Amino acid sequence: MEVEPISQPPAPKVEPVKSADLVLGVVAEIDDESLIALCDSLRTLPGSPIIAALRNDHASVQAGATSEASEKMHSPYFVPWPSSKTDDPGTPVVNIATAYQSAFAVSEQLNARACCIVASTIEDAKPEWIRELVQPLLEEDFDLVSPQYALRKFEGLLNSSVISPLTRCLYGKRIRNPMGPDLGISRRLFTKMLGTEKTGVHPLASIAPAALCDNLKVCQVLVGPRTYPPPDWTNISSLVAQILSPIFADMEKRAACWQRTRSSTPLPSFGKPVLLSQDTGTVDVSRMVESFQLGNRNLQEIWDLVLPPSTLLELRKLARLPLEQFRMPNDLWVRIVFDFALAHRLRTINRDHLLKSMTPLYLAWVAGFARDAEAADASGVEQILERLAVAYESAKPYLVSRWRWPDRFNP
């Protein structure tokens, strides 16, 4: 006697997402269950927004897919990640920029009110921190929501020493992480960025300046500490070049905007501060100082093309200081950043070589910062960084003068 096989009930049909209020572009590692729970949570916001989740590490898990994971979850949230135009895996900076462009394109296709890119893992935090980035977009009609991560003293130093204080100085708003990488973006802003996609604009470097120059509504959300990859000091020059080149290029495009700004003001802020232990070990200051001293001997030919005589003289004096007295003054570091931005604009030398030659100078700043911050608590570190930010603002007339008259103004 034959036993007929028990037929399995058909899997619930998952309808493709055709429109959404919010596109959630996920680059960070979030497991499927947590992501679906997060989308469910976001749907409880006022107005019950429709959520579309876009993730580039799991393209098979999407609406209408037949993969085992998709059949298991039957989630209506997932949408396909657009196919890449290149098979080149690129660098982390390039990959996140590509993720932003893809999220903007999908947000436009789905007629979304906003999109939120999640590129970081936040330590000891529930996925609800993403909800905090989204709320000001959907409930308060903000155009850009930027995170303010809880920092340990030796984390995010390129942002703390250049990106954040330079953006504050240029555009007049005290934004702590203008390049995110986790950002909430309104339709007004992402359509503006889509319109510049073919002009070589780098989305990570250009989003905050675009919003600030157009007087769009910008705020910050206090979140926990990011999980930073261990610093690769052997490859630091490539990282400096990759990050600063698009910032300096965008600075050139928006010169008419930032030359009108004279002071800075705080941004609206949401969330509660997260207190961290500042016991993060030590930094090898001697190795950084040695790198600077080596650069001072070997890179004079390049630095002579970029830096004024007065700055070169100060650097030679700095190179002779004993280790225990080594500090790079804030005003010196700020002028160096400004002069390299100008050299980048003028194409004084190959831009990649130019910015890589800046690395020993950056390490000199880090070495001095490490000495000052070694015994400081969180409040003390904040005061050190605030003094640096004020130095950027105070030196802005120097930048404007050199920018307008690069040949005539050479102190």
C-alpha positions in Angstrom: 0.0 0.0 0.0 1.5 3.3 -1.1 1.5 6.1 1.4 0.9 9.4 -0.3 3.5 12.0 0.8 2.2 14.7 3.1 2.1 17.9 1.1 3.7 20.9 2.6 1.7 24.1 2.8 2.9 26.7 0.4 5.2 29.3 1.8 3.5 32.6 2.4 3.9 34.8 -0.6 6.2 37.8 0.0 5.1 40.8 -2.0 7.9 42.9 -3.3 8.3 46.3 -1.7 6.9 48.9 -4.1 7.0 52.1 -1.9 8.3 53.0 1.5 8.5 55.8 4.0 12.0 54.9 5.1 14.8 53.0 3.4 17.2 51.4 5.9 20.5 50.8 4.2 22.5 48.2 6.3 26.2 47.9 5.8 27.0 46.8 9.4 26.7 43.3 10.7 23.1 42.8 12.0 21.6 39.3 12.2 18.3 38.7 10.3 16.2 38.4 13.4 17.5 41.6 14.9 17.0 43.5 11.6 13.4 42.3 11.3 12.7 43.2 14.9 14.2 46.6 14.3 11.9 47.2 11.3 8.9 46.1 13.3 10.0 48.6 16.0 10.3 51.4 13.4 6.8 50.7 12.2 5.5 51.7 15.6 6.6 55.3 15.1 3.8 57.7 14.6 2.1 57.2 11.2 3.2 53.5 11.1 5.8 54.2 8.4 6.5 51.5 5.7 10.1 50.3 6.1 12.3 48.8 3.3 15.6 47.2 4.4 18.5 47.2 2.0 21.6 45.2 2.9 24.6 44.6 0.7 25.9 41.6 2.6 22.8 39.5 2.2 21.4 40.3 -1.2 19.6 37.0 -1.5 17.4 37.8 1.4 15.0 40.0 -0.3 11.3 40.2 -1.1 10.4 37.5 -3.5 13.7 35.5 -3.2 13.6 31.8 -3.0 16.6 31.3 -0.7 16.2 29.2 2.4 16.7 32.3 4.6 14.0 34.2 2.7 11.6 31.2 3.0 12.3 31.0 6.7 11.6 34.7 7.4 8.9 35.7 4.9 9.9 39.2 5.6 8.2 42.0 3.5 11.0 44.4 4.5 13.9 43.3 2.3 14.6 44.8 -1.1 17.4 43.9 -3.5 20.7 45.7 -3.3 21.4 47.3 -6.7 24.0 45.4 -8.7 27.5 47.0 -8.5 29.0 48.5 -11.7 32.4 47.0 -10.7 33.7 43.8 -9.2 36.5 45.7 -7.4 35.9 45.2 -3.7 37.5 48.6 -3.0 38.4 50.1 0.3 36.1 50.5 3.4 35.8 54.2 2.6 34.8 53.5 -1.0 32.5 50.7 0.0 30.5 52.8 2.4 30.3 55.6 -0.2 28.9 53.1 -2.7 26.4 51.9 -0.1 25.2 55.5 0.3 24.8 56.0 -3.4 22.8 52.7 -3.7 20.6 53.7 -0.7 19.8 57.1 -2.3 18.9 55.4 -5.6 16.6 52.9 -4.0 15.0 55.6 -1.8 14.2 57.6 -4.9 12.7 54.5 -6.6 10.5 53.8 -3.6 9.5 57.5 -3.2 10.8 57.3 0.4 10.5 60.2 2.8 13.9 59.5 4.2 16.8 56.9 4.4 19.1 55.9 7.2 22.5 54.2 6.6 23.8 51.9 9.3 27.5 51.2 8.8 28.7 50.8 12.4 28.4 48.3 15.2 27.6 50.1 18.5 29.0 48.5 21.6 26.6 47.0 24.1 23.7 48.7 22.4 20.3 47.4 21.3 19.3 48.0 17.7 17.0 50.8 19.1 19.9 53.2 18.7 19.0 53.2 15.0 15.4 54.2 15.9 16.9 57.2 17.6 18.6 58.2 14.3 15.3 57.8 12.4 12.9 59.6 14.8 14.1 63.2 14.1 13.7 62.5 10.3 10.1 61.3 10.5 8.8 63.1 13.5 10.7 66.4 13.6 11.3 66.9 9.8 15.1 67.1 10.1 17.1 66.7 6.9 20.3 65.3 8.4 20.7 63.4 11.6 24.3 62.8 12.6 25.5 60.6 15.4 27.6 61.8 18.3 29.4 58.7 19.4 30.7 58.2 22.9 34.5 58.3 22.4 37.4 56.9 24.2 40.4 59.2 24.2 42.4 57.5 21.4 39.5 56.6 19.1 38.4 58.5 16.0 41.4 60.8 16.0 41.4 61.7 12.3 37.9 62.9 12.8 38.7 64.7 16.0 41.8 66.4 14.6 40.7 67.3 11.1 37.2 66.3 9.9 35.0 67.6 12.8 36.8 70.9 13.7 37.4 71.7 10.0 33.7 71.3 9.2 32.8 73.4 12.2 35.2 76.1 11.1 34.1 76.1 7.5 30.3 75.8 7.8 29.6 77.3 11.3 27.9 74.3 12.9 29.4 72.2 15.7 28.8 68.8 14.2 30.9 66.0 15.7 30.7 63.3 13.0 30.0 65.0 9.7 31.0 61.8 7.8 28.9 59.5 10.0 29.3 56.8 8.9 25.8 56.3 10.3 23.5 59.1 9.1 19.8 59.8 8.7 19.0 61.7 5.5 15.7 63.3 4.3 14.3 63.1 0.8 15.2 66.8 0.3 18.8 66.0 1.0 19.2 62.6 -0.8 17.6 63.9 -4.0 20.1 66.8 -3.9 22.9 64.2 -3.5 21.5 62.1 -6.4 21.7 65.2 -8.6 25.4 65.5 -8.1 26.2 61.8 -8.5 27.9 62.2 -11.9 30.0 65.2 -10.8 32.5 63.3 -8.8 31.0 64.4 -5.4 31.8 61.9 -2.6 28.6 61.3 -0.7 30.3 60.8 2.7 32.3 64.0 2.4 29.6 66.1 0.8 26.4 65.2 2.7 26.9 67.5 5.8 28.4 70.4 3.8 25.5 70.2 1.3 23.0 70.4 4.2 24.7 73.1 6.1 25.3 75.4 3.0 21.6 75.1 2.1 20.5 75.9 5.6 18.7 72.5 5.9 17.7 71.3 9.4 20.5 69.3 11.0 20.7 67.7 14.4 22.8 65.2 16.4 21.9 62.1 18.3 24.0 60.9 21.3 24.7 57.2 20.9 27.1 54.7 22.4 30.7 54.0 21.4 31.4 52.6 17.9 33.4 49.5 17.5 36.5 50.8 15.7 38.8 48.4 13.9 42.3 48.2 15.4 44.5 51.0 13.9 46.8 49.8 11.1 49.7 52.2 11.7 51.6 50.6 8.7 48.8 51.7 6.3 47.9 55.0 8.0 49.2 57.2 5.0 46.7 55.5 2.7 43.8 56.1 5.1 44.8 59.8 5.5 44.8 60.2 1.7 41.5 58.3 1.2 39.6 60.3 3.7 41.1 63.8 3.4 41.1 64.0 -0.5 37.3 64.0 -0.9 37.0 66.5 2.0 39.4 68.9 0.5 37.8 68.4 -3.0 34.4 69.3 -1.5 35.9 72.2 0.3 37.0 73.6 -3.1 33.5 73.2 -4.6 31.9 75.1 -1.6 34.4 77.9 -1.2 31.8 80.6 -1.9 29.7 79.2 1.0 32.3 78.7 3.7 34.1 82.0 3.1 30.9 83.8 4.3 30.8 82.0 7.7 32.4 83.8 10.6 31.6 81.8 13.8 30.0 78.5 14.9 26.8 77.6 16.8 25.7 74.3 18.4 23.3 71.9 16.8 20.0 70.6 18.3 20.8 67.4 20.2 18.8 64.3 21.2 19.6 61.4 23.5 21.6 61.1 26.7 25.3 61.1 27.1 27.0 57.7 27.5 29.8 57.6 30.1 32.8 55.5 29.2 35.9 54.3 31.0 38.8 56.2 29.6 41.3 53.4 30.5 42.2 52.5 26.9 45.9 51.7 27.4 48.7 53.8 25.9 49.9 55.0 22.6 53.5 54.5 21.3 54.4 58.2 21.3 58.1 57.6 20.7 57.3 55.7 17.4 55.1 58.5 16.2 57.7 61.1 17.0 60.3 59.1 15.2 58.0 58.9 12.1 57.7 62.7 12.2 61.5 63.2 12.6 62.1 60.9 9.6 59.5 62.8 7.6 61.2 66.0 8.5 64.4 64.7 7.1 63.0 63.0 4.0 60.0 65.0 2.9 61.4 68.6 2.9 61.3 68.7 -0.9 57.5 68.2 -0.8 56.8 70.3 2.3 58.8 73.2 0.8 56.1 73.3 -2.0 53.2 73.3 0.4 54.1 75.0 3.7 55.2 78.7 4.2 58.7 79.4 5.5 57.5 80.3 9.0 55.8 76.9 9.3 58.8 75.0 8.1 60.9 76.8 10.7 58.5 75.8 13.5 58.6 72.2 12.3 62.4 72.1 12.4 62.3 73.4 16.0 59.7 70.8 16.8 61.8 67.9 15.4 64.7 68.9 17.8 62.6 68.8 21.0 63.3 65.9 23.4 60.5 63.3 23.6 59.2 64.5 27.0 58.6 68.0 25.7 57.2 67.1 22.3 53.9 68.9 21.5 52.6 70.2 18.2 50.8 73.5 19.0 47.2 73.7 17.9 47.8 76.8 15.8 50.6 75.1 13.9 48.6 72.0 13.2 45.6 74.0 12.0 47.7 76.1 9.6 49.3 72.8 8.3 45.8 71.4 7.5 44.8 74.7 5.8 48.0 74.7 3.7 47.5 71.1 2.6 43.9 71.9 1.6 45.2 74.8 -0.5 47.9 72.6 -2.1 45.3 70.0 -2.9 43.2 72.6 -4.6 46.2 74.0 -6.6 47.4 70.5 -7.5 50.8 71.5 -6.3 51.9 67.9 -6.7 50.1 64.6 -7.2 47.3 64.7 -4.7 47.8 61.2 -3.4 51.5 61.8 -2.8 50.6 65.2 -1.3 48.3 63.7 1.3 50.5 60.8 2.1 53.3 63.3 2.9 51.0 64.8 5.5 51.0 61.5 7.6 54.1 62.3 9.6 52.6 65.7 10.5 49.4 64.0 11.6 51.3 61.5 13.7 53.1 64.4 15.4 49.8 65.9 16.3 48.6 62.5 17.7 51.8 62.2 19.7 51.2 65.6 21.4 47.5 64.8 21.9 48.4 61.5 23.5 50.7 63.1 26.0 48.1 65.7 27.0 45.2 63.2 27.1 47.1 60.4 28.9 46.0 61.4 32.4 42.8 63.2 31.4 39.3 62.0 32.1 36.4 62.4 29.5 35.8 66.0 30.5 39.5 66.8 30.1 39.7 65.2 26.7 36.7 67.2 25.7 38.4 70.4 26.7 41.5 69.5 24.7 39.4 68.9 21.6 37.4 72.1 22.2 40.6 74.1 22.3 41.6 72.6 19.0 38.2 73.5 17.4 38.5 77.0 18.7 42.0 77.2 17.1 40.5 76.3 13.7 38.0 79.0 14.0 40.5 81.6 15.1 42.8 80.8 12.2 40.1 81.0 9.5 41.2 84.5 8.3 44.6 82.8 7.5 42.8 80.2 5.4 40.6 82.8 3.6 43.6 85.0 2.8 45.7 82.1 1.5 42.8 80.7 -0.5 42.0 84.0 -2.2 45.6 85.1 -2.8 47.8 82.0 -2.7 50.8 83.7 -4.3 50.6 87.0 -2.5 49.9 85.8 1.0 52.8 83.5 2.0 53.9 84.3 5.6 
